[in-house]
């Protein structure tokens, strides 16, 4: 590569710099509707209670049916605005804040302190990333199929980035 003055082992340097071309997506997805099942159950029970009260008291109580609709719409907006992407350069987490305003968080691989894998069944599971990022100290991914393949790619990338960053720190190229 062009920058050979940093004194890093050629294999590590070449593998590190080859990944800084085009950003490649290893995995992209969002949470499933089953994660919002509690909200759907609450909205259903509230709807049944409102219909019962309308039947027993007066039809004006039906105006309260707006509450379960608001609950379900809010749960759906949070579900669809919460995405998770693993690339060769970083983790990208979009989450829904306050009034469903999307917030995009980029977590670079050098910020990741540890990676855990929760396995469910055969080669399915979740990543749990513990990071140095103040906004997201712990990040849990949605369920991922073929997690062992993605885990291997992410682990290699984190190790290469960590080796490179440690070397740059020893050389005095990184500032606080």
C-alpha positions as CSV (number, residue, x, y, z in Angstrom):
1,X,0.0,0.0,0.0
2,X,1.0,3.6,-0.3
3,X,1.5,4.4,3.4
4,X,4.4,2.2,4.5
5,X,5.9,4.6,7.1
6,X,3.8,3.4,10.0
7,X,6.0,0.3,10.5
8,X,3.1,-2.2,10.7
9,X,3.5,-5.8,9.6
10,X,2.7,-6.0,5.9
11,X,0.0,-8.7,6.2
12,X,-1.9,-6.8,8.9
13,X,-1.5,-3.5,7.0
14,X,-2.7,-4.9,3.7
15,X,-5.7,-6.7,5.3
16,X,-6.6,-3.5,7.2
17,X,-6.3,-1.1,4.3
18,X,-8.1,-3.4,1.8
19,X,-11.3,-3.1,3.9
20,X,-11.2,0.7,3.6
21,X,-12.5,0.7,0.1
22,X,-16.1,0.3,-0.6
23,X,-18.4,-0.3,2.4
24,X,-19.8,-3.8,2.3
25,X,-22.9,-4.9,4.2
26,X,-22.4,-8.2,6.1
27,X,-26.0,-8.2,7.5
28,X,-28.9,-5.8,7.7
29,X,-32.2,-6.2,9.5
30,X,-34.7,-5.1,12.1
31,X,-36.5,-6.5,15.0
32,X,-39.5,-8.8,14.6
33,X,-43.1,-8.1,15.5
34,X,-42.9,-10.6,18.3
35,X,-40.7,-8.1,20.2
36,X,-43.8,-5.8,20.4
37,X,-46.2,-8.6,21.4
38,X,-46.8,-7.1,24.8
39,X,-47.9,-3.8,23.3
40,X,-50.3,-5.6,20.9
41,X,-51.8,-7.6,23.8
42,X,-52.3,-4.4,25.9
43,X,-54.0,-2.7,23.0
44,X,-56.2,-5.7,22.4
45,X,-57.3,-6.0,26.0
46,X,-57.9,-2.2,26.1
47,X,-60.1,-2.5,23.0
48,X,-62.1,-5.3,24.5
49,X,-62.6,-3.3,27.7
50,X,-63.7,-0.2,25.8
51,X,-66.1,-2.2,23.7
52,X,-67.6,-3.8,26.8
53,X,-68.0,-0.4,28.5
54,X,-69.7,0.9,25.4
55,X,-72.1,-2.0,25.3
56,X,-72.9,-1.6,29.0
57,X,-72.9,2.2,29.4
58,X,-73.1,4.4,26.3
59,X,-71.8,4.5,22.7
60,X,-69.8,7.7,23.5
61,X,-67.2,5.4,25.2
62,X,-66.3,4.2,21.7
63,X,-64.3,7.5,21.3
64,X,-61.7,5.9,23.6
65,X,-60.8,3.4,20.9
66,X,-58.3,5.9,19.7
67,X,-56.1,4.9,22.7
68,X,-55.4,1.3,21.4
69,X,-54.8,2.6,17.9
70,X,-52.2,5.1,19.2
71,X,-50.5,2.3,21.2
72,X,-50.3,0.0,18.1
73,X,-49.2,2.8,15.8
74,X,-46.5,3.9,18.2
75,X,-45.2,0.3,18.6
76,X,-45.1,-0.1,14.8
77,X,-43.3,3.2,14.2
78,X,-40.7,2.2,16.8
79,X,-40.4,-1.2,15.2
80,X,-39.9,0.1,11.7
81,X,-37.5,2.9,12.6
82,X,-35.2,0.6,14.6
83,X,-32.8,-0.9,12.1
84,X,-29.5,-2.6,12.5
85,X,-26.7,-3.0,10.0
86,X,-23.3,-4.7,10.2
87,X,-20.8,-3.5,7.6
88,X,-17.1,-4.1,7.0
89,X,-16.4,-0.7,8.6
90,X,-18.9,-0.2,11.5
91,X,-22.2,-1.0,13.1
92,X,-25.0,1.3,12.1
93,X,-28.0,1.4,14.5
94,X,-31.0,3.5,13.8
95,X,-33.4,3.8,16.7
96,X,-36.6,5.7,17.3
97,X,-36.4,8.3,20.0
98,X,-39.0,10.6,21.6
99,X,-41.8,11.1,19.1
100,X,-40.4,8.6,16.7
101,X,-37.5,10.8,15.5
102,X,-34.9,8.4,14.1
103,X,-31.4,8.6,15.6
104,X,-28.6,7.1,13.6
105,X,-25.6,5.8,15.7
106,X,-22.3,4.7,14.1
107,X,-20.2,2.4,16.2
108,X,-16.8,2.0,14.8
109,X,-15.1,-1.4,15.4
110,X,-12.3,0.1,17.5
111,X,-15.0,1.2,20.0
112,X,-16.2,-2.4,20.6
113,X,-14.8,-3.9,23.8
114,X,-16.4,-7.4,23.6
115,X,-18.8,-9.4,21.5
116,X,-21.1,-12.1,22.9
117,X,-23.3,-14.4,20.9
118,X,-26.6,-15.7,22.2
119,X,-27.5,-18.8,20.2
120,X,-31.1,-19.9,19.7
121,X,-31.3,-23.2,17.8
122,X,-29.1,-24.1,14.9
123,X,-26.9,-21.1,13.8
124,X,-29.5,-18.5,14.8
125,X,-28.9,-15.9,17.5
126,X,-28.2,-12.4,18.7
127,X,-25.0,-10.3,18.9
128,X,-24.4,-8.4,22.2
129,X,-21.8,-5.7,21.6
130,X,-20.3,-3.9,24.6
131,X,-18.8,-0.7,23.4
132,X,-17.0,2.4,24.5
133,X,-19.8,4.5,23.0
134,X,-21.5,6.7,25.6
135,X,-24.9,6.7,23.8
136,X,-25.0,3.0,23.3
137,X,-22.8,1.1,25.8
138,X,-24.5,-2.2,25.1
139,X,-26.0,-3.0,21.7
140,X,-28.1,-6.1,21.1
141,X,-28.8,-7.1,17.5
142,X,-32.0,-8.6,16.2
143,X,-32.1,-12.3,15.6
144,X,-29.6,-13.3,12.8
145,X,-29.7,-16.4,10.7
146,X,-26.2,-17.9,9.9
147,X,-24.7,-16.0,12.8
148,X,-21.5,-18.1,12.9
149,X,-20.5,-16.9,9.5
150,X,-21.2,-13.2,10.3
151,X,-19.5,-13.6,13.8
152,X,-16.4,-14.9,12.1
153,X,-16.2,-11.9,9.8
154,X,-17.0,-9.4,12.6
155,X,-14.4,-11.0,14.9
156,X,-11.7,-10.8,12.3
157,X,-12.5,-7.2,11.5
158,X,-12.5,-6.2,15.2
159,X,-9.1,-8.0,15.8
160,X,-7.5,-6.3,12.7
161,X,-8.8,-2.9,13.7
162,X,-7.7,-3.4,17.3
163,X,-4.2,-4.5,16.2
164,X,-3.9,-1.5,13.9
165,X,-5.2,1.0,16.6
166,X,-2.8,-0.4,19.2
167,X,0.1,-0.1,16.9
168,X,-0.9,3.5,16.0
169,X,-1.2,4.3,19.7
170,X,2.3,2.9,20.4
171,X,3.7,4.9,17.5
172,X,2.2,8.1,18.9
173,X,-0.1,8.7,15.9
174,X,-3.3,8.9,18.0
175,X,-4.1,11.8,20.2
176,X,-6.5,11.9,23.1
